[in-house]
Amino acid sequence: MVRCPGGRHRPENSLGQSVFVHYSGAVRIIFIRHGQTDSNVGHLLDTGYPGAPLNETGLAQAAGLPDRLRDEPIEVVVTSDITRARQTGEPLAADKAVPLITEPGFREIFAGDWEMATEWQGYIDTIASWLTDPTSSMPNGENGVGFIQRYDEAIARLESYDCVAIVSHGAALRTWLGYRGQVTLDGDPRWQLHNTDTVVVEGTPSDWKILEWGDTPIP
């Protein structure tokens, strides 16, 4: 397993930056999908703030993250500010004795008028259409241009770290990783992201590489 490079200068004000700072060393990111909620169980399109909290299964999944990521030299845990993401990151940050930061830029892709629907097809089709028309949007929701920009900017604010854990959301993770991770996320089951699944990425803002998806190395 590749380990985080170290020794880069870390400007004190880097967390407030909103543009990429290019650097020669690679950063390692462990992306984590949040734990289970009752909205997941009920197949509800729960994308807004503050969202459903973790259920008992989700809390147990979050509690298991420290053991699963024991060997990762994580310096900071960053979560979306949606409740389930913050709850997922709390045990990991406590175990590592590192800061936990909430970042709205890592929120789920907002469904707009389809919020809390049980029928997801319009949401899925709209996100899929961003490959050819990123300006298309959910009714009163997000478009692809705005989503990718906010996610890129949220990652840019972490450029001073060597190894970061980010807790985010299923559609947001798959969409951003599909754009930036140099893989084609087709319908193959290997690209699914279950609750608290992880994706390990390394690189620089102009050259991200997915190393592991779940427990599977990516060649």
C-alpha positions in Angstrom: 0.0 0.0 0.0 1.4 3.4 -0.9 1.9 5.7 2.0 1.6 9.5 2.3 4.6 11.5 1.3 5.8 14.0 3.9 7.9 17.0 4.5 6.0 19.6 2.5 5.7 23.2 3.9 2.2 23.8 5.2 1.1 27.4 5.1 -1.0 28.4 8.1 -3.6 30.1 5.9 -4.0 27.3 3.3 -7.3 26.1 4.7 -9.0 29.4 3.7 -7.8 29.3 0.1 -10.3 28.7 -2.6 -8.1 28.0 -5.6 -5.6 25.1 -6.3 -2.0 25.6 -5.3 0.1 23.3 -7.5 2.8 21.4 -5.7 5.3 18.7 -6.5 4.3 16.1 -3.9 1.2 13.9 -4.0 -1.6 14.1 -1.5 -3.4 10.9 -0.4 -7.2 11.1 0.2 -9.3 8.4 1.7 -12.8 9.1 0.6 -15.5 7.5 2.8 -19.2 7.3 2.1 -21.3 8.0 5.3 -22.9 5.3 7.4 -26.4 4.0 7.0 -29.5 6.1 7.7 -33.2 5.3 7.8 -33.5 7.2 4.5 -31.1 4.7 2.9 -33.2 1.8 4.2 -36.4 3.5 2.9 -34.7 4.3 -0.4 -35.5 8.0 0.0 -33.7 10.6 -2.0 -32.3 12.5 1.0 -29.9 15.0 -0.3 -30.6 18.3 1.6 -29.3 19.8 4.8 -29.3 18.7 7.6 -30.5 15.3 6.5 -31.3 12.1 8.4 -28.9 11.0 11.2 -27.2 7.7 11.3 -29.3 4.8 12.5 -28.0 2.0 14.8 -26.3 0.2 11.9 -24.8 3.4 10.7 -23.4 4.3 14.1 -21.8 0.8 14.3 -20.3 1.3 10.8 -18.8 4.6 11.9 -17.4 3.1 15.1 -15.6 0.5 12.9 -13.7 3.0 10.8 -10.8 3.5 13.2 -9.8 -0.2 13.1 -10.3 -0.4 9.3 -8.1 2.7 8.8 -5.6 2.0 11.6 -2.5 2.1 9.3 -3.4 5.3 7.5 -1.5 8.3 8.8 -4.5 10.6 8.6 -3.9 14.2 9.6 -7.4 15.6 9.4 -10.9 14.3 9.0 -13.1 16.5 6.8 -16.9 15.8 6.5 -19.7 17.4 4.7 -21.8 19.5 7.1 -24.8 17.1 6.6 -25.5 15.3 9.9 -24.8 11.7 8.8 -21.4 12.6 7.3 -20.3 14.5 10.5 -21.5 11.6 12.7 -19.5 9.1 10.5 -16.3 11.1 10.8 -16.4 11.7 14.6 -15.1 8.3 15.8 -12.3 8.3 13.3 -11.1 11.9 14.2 -11.3 11.0 17.9 -9.3 7.8 17.5 -6.6 9.5 15.4 -6.6 12.6 17.8 -6.9 14.9 14.7 -9.2 17.8 13.9 -12.6 17.2 12.5 -13.6 19.9 10.0 -17.1 20.3 8.4 -17.1 21.4 4.8 -20.3 22.3 2.9 -18.6 21.7 -0.4 -18.7 18.0 0.2 -22.5 17.8 0.5 -24.6 15.4 -1.6 -25.7 16.5 -5.1 -29.0 18.4 -4.2 -32.1 16.9 -5.8 -34.2 20.0 -5.7 -37.9 19.3 -6.3 -37.2 15.6 -6.1 -36.0 15.8 -2.5 -37.2 12.8 -0.4 -38.7 11.1 -3.5 -38.7 7.3 -3.7 -38.3 7.3 -7.5 -34.7 8.1 -8.4 -34.6 7.8 -12.2 -34.8 11.5 -13.0 -32.0 12.2 -10.6 -29.8 9.4 -12.0 -30.5 10.4 -15.6 -29.7 14.1 -14.9 -26.3 13.2 -13.3 -25.5 10.8 -16.2 -26.3 13.6 -18.7 -23.6 15.8 -17.2 -21.0 13.8 -19.2 -22.3 15.5 -22.4 -24.2 18.5 -20.9 -22.9 19.6 -17.5 -25.3 22.6 -17.5 -28.4 20.4 -17.2 -29.9 20.5 -13.7 -32.4 19.0 -11.3 -35.6 21.0 -11.1 -34.6 23.7 -8.6 -31.5 21.6 -7.9 -27.8 21.5 -9.0 -26.2 21.3 -12.3 -22.9 19.6 -13.2 -20.8 22.8 -13.5 -21.8 24.0 -10.1 -21.3 20.7 -8.4 -17.8 20.0 -9.8 -16.7 23.5 -9.0 -17.8 23.3 -5.4 -16.2 19.9 -4.9 -12.9 21.0 -6.5 -12.8 24.1 -4.4 -13.4 22.1 -1.2 -10.5 19.8 -2.0 -8.3 22.8 -2.8 -8.8 24.1 0.7 -7.0 21.0 2.0 -3.9 21.3 -0.2 -1.5 21.7 2.7 -2.1 18.2 4.1 -0.3 15.0 3.1 -3.1 12.5 4.0 -6.8 13.4 4.5 -10.0 11.5 5.2 -13.1 12.9 3.6 -16.6 11.8 4.5 -19.1 12.5 1.8 -22.0 11.0 -0.1 -22.7 8.3 -2.7 -23.7 10.3 -5.8 -21.3 13.1 -5.0 -18.4 10.7 -4.6 -19.1 8.6 -7.7 -19.7 11.7 -9.8 -16.5 13.6 -8.8 -14.4 10.4 -9.0 -15.8 9.7 -12.4 -14.7 13.2 -13.6 -11.3 13.4 -11.9 -10.2 9.8 -11.1 -9.2 8.6 -14.6 -11.7 5.7 -14.6 -15.0 5.1 -16.4 -17.6 4.4 -13.8 -20.0 2.1 -15.8 -22.7 -0.1 -14.4 -20.2 -2.7 -13.2 -21.1 -3.7 -9.5 -17.4 -3.1 -8.6 -18.1 0.7 -8.7 -20.9 0.6 -6.1 -20.3 2.5 -2.9 -22.0 1.0 0.1 -22.2 2.8 3.4 -18.7 3.5 4.9 -17.0 2.0 1.8 -13.7 3.8 1.0 -11.9 5.0 -2.1 -8.2 5.8 -1.9 -7.0 8.5 -4.3 -3.5 9.9 -4.7 -2.1 12.7 -6.8 -2.2 16.4 -7.5 -5.1 18.7 -8.6 -4.2 18.1 -12.2 -3.6 14.4 -12.0 -5.7 12.2 -9.6 -5.3 8.5 -9.6 -7.7 6.0 -7.9 -5.6 3.4 -6.1 -8.3 1.4 -4.3 -12.1 1.1 -4.6 -13.5 -0.6 -1.5 -11.0 -3.3 -0.8 -10.0 -3.7 -4.5 -6.8 -2.3 -5.9 -7.3 -0.4 -9.2 -4.5 -1.1 -11.8 
